[in-house]
Amino acid sequence: MTVTIEEEEKPLFAFDYKKLAKEVVRFSLEYEKFPYEAEVDLILTDNAAIQEANLFYRNMDRPTDVLSFPMLNLDAPGDFKSIKEDLEGNFNPDTGEVMLGDIMISVPKVVQQAREYGHTEKREFAFLIVHSVLHLLGYDHMTPFDAAFMENKQEAILKEMNILR
């Protein structure tokens, strides 16, 4: 598994965020029983850059905490059977890993939301990564049912990792 971390905004977290990011991605993929080695690109940025991306990709002119850019076209969330059908489109020819996609996180939002929600920056950072990995695997929260389903998965993953509120 490869997690590439690009730091447009250097975090000043009191924990090893690079190690945590890799652990959270790996655990989330294992939890979802993802059957391949994977690669994920994580971009740590500021509010201005994520606002610009949010406007460009989602037509929402405001900063957000996290954006996910999935590379796979799955038949259903968590259904990985179709990945082998598009070897060239899904697998990096240099590494043989499935290219899951990109995650963009606003470092200032991690700090702000941790304070607002009354938990640690570590927990907020991990939560945003789990949330995004689930998006990369096809899950969304567009309906109340889907939102509750995704929220339950997020909480279960964080609980199993002992990253609690």
Beta strands, then each sheet from edge to edge (+ up, - down):
strand 1: 2-7
strand 2: 38-45
strand 3: 66-70
strand 4: 98-106
sheet 1: 1+ 2+ 4+ 3-
end
